[in-house]
Amino acid sequence: MKSKKILTAVMCFCMTAQMCGYVQPLMNAGADNDVVVEQVVQTKNYDIYLYKNLGNYVEITAVSTMATGDVVVPDKIDGLPVQIIGEHAFAGVGGVTNITLPETVTTIGKQAFYQCSSLESVNLPSAVSQIKDETFLNCASLKKITLPKYLRSIGVRAFYGCKSLEEVTIPNTVTEIGEQAFQDSGISFVDISDGVKEIEANTFYGCTNLTQIDLPHSVQTVGFNAFPKELKCLLLPNGDCELHDFAIPSHDATIIVPLNSKVFDWLKEHGYTNITVIGGAPEPVEHDLNGDGKFSIADVVFLQDWLMGRIDTSYYSFFKLNADMNDDGTVDVFDLCLMKQYYIDEILAPPVINPVLSQTVNLTESVVSEAVEGKEADEEFVAGQTKFSLELLKKSVEKDKDKNVLISPYSVMQALAMTGNGADGTTRTEMEETLGGIAFENLNKYLYSQRTNQPNDKKCKLVTANSVWSRDDDARINVHSDFLQQVVDYYGAEVFKAPFDDTTVKDINKWVDENTDHMINKVIDEISADTVMYLINAVTFDAKWQEPYPEEYIKEWDFKSYDGTMQTADMMLSEESYYLADDNAEGFLKYYDGRRYAFAALLPNENMTVDEYINTLTPESLHNIFANPTRTHVDTGLPKFSYDYSKELSKSLADMGMPTAFTGFADFSKLAKTASGALYIDFVLHKTHIDVNNEGTRAAAVTVVGMNDGAAMYPVEKKEVILDRPFLYCILDTETSLPIFIGTLNTLE
């Protein structure tokens, strides 16, 4: 259920705004002198809201105090966009647990959610640039908040008293954080990006779980009692930072600062003894990682040890400043390669000894990423992706009716969409139609927004990685720079040139292993002499249930497999609140932490197999089931299960409408120029893994598109829902009702 509707007849508001008008001053442009004319803007009712129609947009001024559960604020009222959540709009509404705001919202007023005692989550639309004073004051149940990527400021006491809030990541666009912004909250981890200039008085005071803080180099001032008494470690990389006399309440904390700096001297003068120094001067030496005041081979070894987990991350913020060789915001193995090369080029005299054993060359930084615009999911995108997901599932199940099937339409779409940017003519047209009927110019934008707006924290993450691997043989293949620019900009792809020998097999499998969180450690065994390119997507999903299954609710249960064999299942029993059904099946939704994703299961009627049920579905009916659950009590049983699945998708995709891409008539002239003049898709290999247990779900997918340059052959041919027999399931993006993973469980063995 997307919103909790309450009859207007029983609405009870803690204000008299409904009877009052809003006086809006206007200028009489027709007079010689400007004359102020007052226009009364009447407050009106809509569903559970009071609002003002301000001509071009709408402001929500109040919400019924009787509102409970999940509330979805409409994007339009009176045909106008809802743009403002006014001051005190939700204040004191104690029964609301989750609020979904539309992307049309640009402004949220002071105390907008003040003392919403049951509020657990609320999204902040990307256009919101300010979190104003006391916006979430005393929201004691607020568990998670994702700050908008263009946020500029956080107001006074904005998150004061948010006892359940555990983690906060402050984007690098934020320059101001108000006094007491997070005081007495439950946060145990805060990531303060470079950009914040001042830590105001009492910003983190009373955060008893917060024991370590890494300040960025941008911080110039720290105010009175800025940190909690429980602080054990503080990184202060700016040696000129001004500290208030009582900025650091605990003299027992280890404080990491530059040697011979102003802040170092201040700490000594004020009796702080647990001081650790970094660097040999107020201005750190470039690429000095170990703090000895110079760059040497010791710093290369230091970075290598850090990547292998041997170095304490207490120094992380300062370390990151000097270790991020390619300035991409991430410290990884590519920075190690660049640091090694820098050491060889700048420190050692010829002859140069290449310390890198792998012959794969990362060309990513040679393609300078350019800013691109995304496109939010709309009806066209959702309809096309649902159609693609269902058709791909049907094709996969056709040959594997008695097996456990699991595909990630999201992963396959990412890999094929990258490839499609290099297609032309009939090949391009067929691929566009198969991948949802959207031109690649627009599909790139949709997929960019989908990829870059995923959660990534300890309790719920969906991480996407893409890469392009080209054979290091200019006589056979030259990849077009325009194609590489597209896949880097829209898909964040890494670009590699490699010899396509045994070392490349190891490099590709290592890349897949790392980017699937070690759930899929191998995707290819060897490389064909005809293969000149791979386009690879990897997806990792790892989420905890919003409400985990207690051990006492896990019972041994009979599970009747596809062939009628009775198997023993560890059945996880619970009562859920969202029921799914159509004429041929019933099921339920169970949310993961943060409610961005949910596990959806559909159990076919007793007289119908899973594959028979899937064949009754249409894209419209499947979307309707997921998008419109019924709010009710439903007793559920979900068996623990874990399995791997692998499928070569060429024939399925050809049957779905893109046969030319797999033949000698394929036109990938926009992708690369080859010596033979031919370039076609040889295979599309898809591998997945899933593990569903009482804590949550881990899943991974990898899709490899192999491109050949030789001659091609044509492709060849109160209710109760206890999942105690084969069923259809998916991991669902609740914002779009699109499946990220979808599969069938036919057997537990």
N, C-alpha and C positions, 0 to 999 in steps of 0.2 A: 504494500500500500504506500503510495507516494506522499500522501498528506493526510492529516487528521482533520476532518471536517466536522464542524459543530454548528448546529442550527442557530441561525441568527436570533431566533426567538428566545433562546436561552443564553445569549451572550451576556457576559457580565464584565464590564470594563471598570478599572479602578481610576477613572477620570471622567470629566464631563466634556471632553473634546468633541464628542459626537454632536453636541448641541451648539458648539461654538463655530465661528467662522475664522478664517485666517486672512488678515488684512495684508494685501500685497500692493506695495506702492508701484505705480506706473507713471510714466512721463507723458504729458499731453504734447505730442510732437507738433500739433497744429497751431499752438499758441506762439506769440512772439517770444515770450519768456517761458521757460520750462515751468510747468505747474504740476505738482504732485496730485495724482488722482488715486484714490483708494479703491481697489477691487477686492471684494470679499471672496475668498476661496473656501467653499463649504467642505467640511469634513463629511465623508460618506462611509457607508458600510459596504464591504464585499467579503462574503464568507466569514472568516474569523477575524478580519482585519478592519481597522479604520484607516482611511487614506485620504490624501489630498490630490486632486487633479490639478497640476500646475501648468497645464497648457501643452507642454511638449513631453512631459514625463510625470510619473506618479511618485509620491512619497508615502510609505507606510508609516503611520504615526502611532499606531497601537495595535495590540493583539489581545484577543480575549483571554482573560485570566483563567478560563476553563479549558484552554487548549492543553492537550496532552500528547505524549508519544512523538511520532515523527511529523514534522511540519515542512512542507515544501512551499516556499513563497512563489507565487506565479510570476512569470516574466512579463506579463502584460495585464493591465486592468484598464477598462475603457478603451482598449485598443492601443494604449500607450505603454512604453516600457517602464517597469518598476526600477527606478534609478536610485532612490534614497531609502535607507532604513533609518528612520528618524530617531532623535534622542529619546531614550527610555522606551522604545517601541516594544521590546520584549521584556522589559524590566519587571522582575517579580513574578513572571509566569513560571511557576514552580513545577508544572507537570510535563513540560516539553523536554524530550530527551535528545532529539537530533533535529537540526535545522538545515535545510538545503536552500541556499540563496541562488537566484538566477545570475547568469553572467552579465546581465544588464545593470546590475547594481554597481555604482561607482563610489557611493558615499555611505558610511555607517556612522551614525551620530553618537555623541557621548552617552555612556551608560546604556547603550542599546540593548545589551544582554545582562545588565546588572542583576545579580542575585537570582539568576535562573539556576536554582539549586540542583535540578536533575539533568541539566544540559550536559551531554557527553561529547557531542561533536557538532561543529558548524563549519561549513566551507567558507572561505573568504575569496570572492571573485577576483580575477586577475587585475581588474581595473581599479581596485581599492588601493589607494596610495597612503592612507593614514588609518591607523588604529587609534582612535581618540581616547581622551581621558576616561578611565574607569569603564571601558567598553565591556570587559568581562569580569568586573569586580565581584569577588565572592561567588564565582561559578565553581562551586566545590567539586562537582562531578566531571568537569571538563577534562577529558583524557588526552586529547590530541588536537593540535592546531597546526595547519600548514599555512605559513605566511605567504602572501602574494609575492611573486618574483619581482614586482616593481614597487614594493612598499618603500616609503621614504621615512616614516616616523612611527614610533610607538609611544602613546601618551602616558601621562601620569597615572599610576595605579591601574594600568590597562589589564593586567592579569593578577592583580593582588588577590591573595587568598584562594587561588585555583589549586586546591590541595591534591587533586588527582592528576594534574598535568605533569608529565614525566620528562619530555624532551622538547626542545625548541631549537629550530635552525633559523637564524636571522640572516636574510639575504644581503648581498653586498650593496644593494641600493639604499639600505637604511643608514641614515647619518645621525638620527636623534632617538634616544631612548629616555623616556621621562622618569622622574623620581618614583621610586617604589614600584616600578613597572611590573616586577615579578616577585615582589616581597611576599613572604609567607606562602609561596607556591610549593608544589611537590617536585619540581624539576630536579633531576639528577644529572642531566647533561644539557649543555647549551653550546651551540656552535655559532660564534659571533664572527661574521664575515668581515673582511677588510672594508672599511668605509665608515664604521662607527667611530666618532671622534671623542665622545665623552661617556663615561659610565657615571650616571647621576647618583645622588645620595640614596642609599637604601635600595638600590636597584635589585639586588639579589639577597638582601638581608632577610634572615628567617627561613631561607631555603635549606633546611637541615639535611637534605639528601645530596646537595651539591657540594662535592668535595674537591673537584678540580675544575679550573677555568683557564682556558687559553685565550688571552686577549690578542687581537690583531695589532699589527704595527701602527695602524691608523689612530689608535686610542691615545689622546693627548692629555686627558684629565680623568682622574678617578675621585669621586666625591665621598662624603662622610658615610661610614658604614655601608659601603657599596656591596660588600661581600658577606656571606654568612660566617658565623663564628666557627662552623664545622669545616671550613675550607682547609684542605691539606696541601694543595699544590696550586700555585698561580704562576702563569707565564706572562711576563711583561717585556716584550721584545723592543718597545720604544724606550730607549735610554733617557729621553728627554721628557718623559711623561710626568705631569704634575700630580702629586698625591696629596689628598687631604690628610690632616693629622690622624684621623681615625678611619682612613679608607679601608685598611685591612685589620679587622677586629682581632684576628688570631695571630699571636706572635709565634705560634708553633708551626704555622704553615711554611712549607718550602716555597721560596719565591725565586723564580728563574729570571735573571736580568742580564743585560750586557755588562761586562767588566769595565771598570773605569768610566762609568756613566753617571749622569746626574741622579738617576733613580737609585743606583747602587749606593752612592754616597748618602742619599736621604735615608735609605733603609738602615744603614750602619748607624747614622746619627740618632735614629729613633728606636734603637735597641732590638732590631730584628737580626737574629743570628743564623737562621736556617736559609742562607742565601746560596744559590747555585748560579754560577756565571756561564754565559754563553758568549762566544766571540772574544776577541782580544782588544776590541775598541768599541766606542759608541756606535760607529757605523760598521756593520758586519762586512767581512771580506766576502766577495762574490764566490758562491759555491762552497763556502766553508761550512761543513755540516757537523763536524765534531767539536767545534768551539775552540780550536787551537790557534785561531787568528790567521790561518793560511790555507790555501787550497793545495792538496797533494793527493797521492794515491790512497792515503788513509781515508779521505772523504769518499772516494769511489767504493772502497771496502765498506765504509759506514753505511752508504746507501744500499749496497747489496745485502748487508746484514739486516737492515730495516725491512727490506722487501721480503726477506725470509722470516720475519717475525722475531728476530733476535734482539732488537733494540726497543727500549722503553719509549712509548709514544708521548711521554710527558712533554717532550720538546716539540711536539708536532707542528704547531703553528709557525714557529721560527724555522724549523727544519724545512717545512713545505715552501717557505719563501725562497730558500736557496736551492732546493732540490728540484723544483719544477722547471726543468731545463727548456721545455717547449712551450711553457706558459699556457697550458691548456686547462689549468685548474686542478689537475690530478697528478700525483706522484706515482709513477708506475715503472715497469721494466723498460719502457721506451726512453724515459729520462735517464735510466742507468746506461743504456746504449749511447745516448748523446753525451753523458758525462765522461764515459770512457773515451769516446772520440775526441771530446774537448781536451781531456788530459793528454792524449797522444799528440794532438795538433799543437797545443799551446805550451805544454810542459816538456815533452820529450823531443829530442832532436831526431832527425831521420837516422836510420831507417825506421819507418812506422811498422809496428807489429800490431796486427788487428786482434784484439782479445776476444772478439765475438765469434764463437764457433759456428753458429747458424749462418747460412748464406742468405737467409730471408732479409730483405731490406724494407723497413717501414717508410713509406713515402707519404704518410698522412700529412705531415707538416708542410710538405711541398705544395699541397692543395690548400690554400688559405681559405678557411671557412668564411662564408659571407652570410650576413643576416638575412633570414627569409621569414615570410609570414606564414603562419599556420591557418587552419580553417577548422572551426569547432564542428563536432559531429552534428549533422542535421538529418532530416528524414531521408534524403537521397543516399547519404553515406550509410546510415544504419540499415536501410532496406537492401542496398547492394552487398554489404558485408554479411548480413544474415543469409542472403541467397547463396553467396559463395560458401559460407560455413556449412550450410545444410547440404548443398550439392557435394561438397568435398567429403562430408561425413557419409553420405549415402554411397558414394563410390568406394570409400574405404571399407565400409561394412559389407559390400556385395561379396567380396572374396574372403572375408574374415568373419562370417556369421557366427562361428562357434568360438571365436577368440575375443579376448579383451582388446578393444580398439581405443586409441587415444590420439587425437590430432590437435594441433594448435593452429587454427585458421589464421590467427594473428601472426605467428611465425612464418607460415607459408606465404601470407600476403606480403610481409616485409621483404622476403627474399625475391619473390616474383616481381614485386613492384620496382625494386631496384633494377632487376634485369630488364623489365619492360621499358625503362627509360632509354635503353639502347636500341629498342626495336623501332621499325618503320614499316610503312605500307600495311599490307594485309596482316602481317605478324603482329604489329602494334594494335590494329583494330580488334583482332581476335583476343589478344591478351586483355585489352581494356574491357571488353564485353564480359570475359570470363571472370575478371577480378572485381566485378560489381557494376559494370556499365558506366564508369566514370573516367573521363580523360585523364591521362597521367599528370597533366599540368595541375589539375585539381586534386587528384588522388594523393600526390606528393604532399600537398598542404594538409589534407585530412590526416594522413599517416604521421606527419611531423607533429601535429598537435596531440594525436593519440599517444605517440611515443614519448613526448617530452612532458606529459602531464600525468605521469604515473607516480604513485607513492613509493617511497624507498626508505623505510625505517625498519627497526628491529622486529616489529610486530606485523608488518605488512609491506611487501615490496614486490614490484614487477619491474625487472631490469631487462632492457633490450640492448643487444649489441649486434652490429653489422660489420661485415668486412668484405673486401674484394681482393682476391689473390690472382695475380697475372703471371704467366710464364715469363721468365727472364730470357726472352729471345726476340729481339726487335725485328729479326728477319721474318718471324712468323706472326707476331701480333703487336700492334701499337694501339693502346687504349686511348680513346679520344679524351682530351682534357675537359670538354664540356660535359661528358658523361660522368667523369670523376667528380666534377664540381657539384653536379646534381645529387649524387649519392652521399657526398660528404655533407652538403648543406642540409638536405632534408632527412637523411637517414643516419647521420653521425657515423658514417662508415669509416673504418680504418682501411688503408690501402697498402698492399704489400706486393713486392715483386720478388719472385723466388724461382729457384732452378727446377722446381717440380720433380725433385728426386726424393730419396728416403728422408733427407733432412726436412723437406717441406711437409711430408706426411706427418712427421713428429711435430712440426710447428703448428700445423692446422689442428691436429688433435689436442695439442696443448692449449691453443686458443679456445677451442670448444670446451675443454675441461674447465678452464678458468672462468669462462663466461656462462657456464651452466651450474656454477657453484659445485662442481665436481659430481654432478648427478649423471652427466653423460661424458665419458672420458675418451670416447673413440668414435669417429664418424667415417673415416676412410682407412683402408688397409694399404692401398697402393694407388699410384697415379698413372692413368693410361697415357701412352705416347701421343694420343690424339687430343688430349685435354689441354686447353690453353688458358682456362680461367675457371675460378670458383667464385660464386657469390653466396655468402653464408650469413644466415641469421641465427642468433642464439637468444633464448628467452629463459629467464629464471623467475619463478613465482614461489614465494615463501611467506606464508601468513598464518597467524594464530587465530583460532576461533574467537569471536567476540565473547562467547560463553563456552569455555572448554568442557569436555565431558569428564566428570569426576570418575575415579576408578570404580566406585561402587555402582555406577550406572553402565558398566561394561559387562555384558553377560555372554556366555556361550549360547549360540543360536544355530539352528539348522538353516543352511542356505542351499537352495535347489539350483544346481548349475544348468547350463544350456542343454546338456545331454540328459538331464534328469537325475544325475548323480547327487546324492545328499552330501554336503560338505559342512564342516564346523566353522562357524564365523565368530569372531569377537565383535558382537553387535553393540554399538554405542547408542544408548537409549536417551531420549530427551523429549521435552515438550517445546515445540517451535510455534511461531506465530504467523507464518506465511505459508499458505496452502496453494499449490498449483494443480490445475486439472484441465483436461479437455474430455471429449467423448471416449477416448481410448486409453487414458492414463491419468494417474494422480501422483502428486509429489509434494515437495516442500522446498523452501529456501532456508539456508542457514548462513548467517553473516560471519564474515571474517572481521577482525579488529578494524575499526574505522569505518566499516560498512561500505567501503568503495567496491569491495568484491564480495560475492556470495557463492556458496556451493548450492547448485540447483540439481535436484534429482527428479526423474520421472519414471514411475513404475507402470509398465503396460498392464492392461487388464489380463486376467488369468488365461484367457483363451488366445492371447496374442504374444508372439515373440518380439524381442527388441527390434530386430531388423524389419519385421512386418510393421511395427509401430512407426519406425523412422520413415518408412515409405508412405505413411499416411500424412506426414507433415508437409506443410508448405512454408516458405519463408515467412509469410504473413502470420500463419497460425503459430509457428514457433516463437516469433517475436511477441505475439499477443500473450502467449502463456507466460513468458518471462517478465514482460513489462507490466502485467496486471495480476499480481498475486492477490489472494483473498486473505484479509486479516482475520484470523481465527485461531483457536487452539488446535494443535495437531500433534499427536503422539507419534514420534518418529523412531526409526531404527536405522542406523547407518553402519554397515560393516567396515572394520578396518581393512584396508587393502593397499597393495603396493605392486607395481609391475612396470615393465618396459615395453615399448612398442616401436616397431620400425616398419616403414613402408616406402617403396619407390612409387612416386606419384605421377610419372610421365603419362601412362595410359589414362589414368583418371582425369588429369588435366586436359589431355587431348580430347577425351570424350565430353568434357564440360564445355568445349568450344574453342580451344586454342591449339589445334593439331599442327598448324604450319610451323610453329616454333621448334618442333622436334624433327623437322625434315630438312632436306637439302634446299628447300625453297624458302627457308627462314630468312628474314631480313633484319639483321642486327647491325646495320651499317652505322647507326648512331652510337654504338657501343665501342667498336674498335675496327681497325683496318687489319686484315689478315693477308698473308702472302697468298693463300689459296683462294681468297675472295669469299670463302664460306665461313659461316659461324652459326651454330645452332645449339639448342639445349640437348645434351646427351642424356641427362638424368636429373630428377629432382628427388633427392633422398631426404626423408623426414624421420627423425627419431625423437621419441618422447619418453619421459619418466614421470611417475606420480607416486606419492606416498601420502595416504590419508590416515590420520590417527586421532587420538583423543585430544591432542594439543592443537592440531591444525593441519595444514596441507603444504607439502613441498612438491613442486612440479617444474619440469624443464623441457624445452624443446629446441631442436636444432634443425634447420632446413638448409640443404646444400644444393645449389644449382650448378651443375657441371656443364661447361661450355666446350664444345669441340670445334676444330677447324677443318676436319676431314669431310668426306662424303657421308651423308646421313642416310639411314634406313628409315622407312616409315614405321610409326609405332604399331605394336601388336596389342591385340586385345587383353468438531471434535470428531475428528476424523482420525484415522490411523493409517500411516504409511510406513510399513516395515519392509525395508529393501532386502527381502529374503529370497529373491530370485533375480534373474538378469534385469538390469535397468540401464537407462540412459542418464548421463550426468554431464554437468559442465561447470567450469569456473567462470562466473558471470561478472562482467563489468556492470555494476548497478546503475551507472550514469547513462549508459547507452543500451543496456540489456543485450550487449553483444558477448558471445562466448569467446574467451581467450583460449581456453582449452575445452574440448568436448569429446566425449567418449562413451563406451559401453563397458559394463562389467558383466561378463558372462560366466566367469568361473573365478574361484579364489585360489586355484592352483595353477 
